[in-house]
Amino acid sequence: MGPCLAEQLLLPLAQAGGGSFRTVRLSRHTLTNVEVIRRFLDVDVRVTEIGADVVEVRVGSGGGRA
């Protein structure tokens, strides 16, 4: 998915209890959304580099940090 959709999906996934997706490198807006979600919700957000310009984002409960 594209970077704009990635930034929009984070909050619904956090509120729904989790999920994951792959996208291109994260924009500054997406990284900001990740930090806001971590600070205000008890949700773990993990970003893993899969390859050149591809990352996997996993959102789930637990309050951990990655």
GINORLIN-V640597 format. One record per helix or strand of 2 or more residues. SS is the DSSP state (A for helix, B for strand). FROM is the first residue (numbers start at 0). TO is the last residue. Records with the same first field share a line. If there is no record, write none. Layout:
SS->FROM-TO, FROM-TO
//
This chain:
A->2-15, 27-39
B->17-22, 42-50, 53-60
//
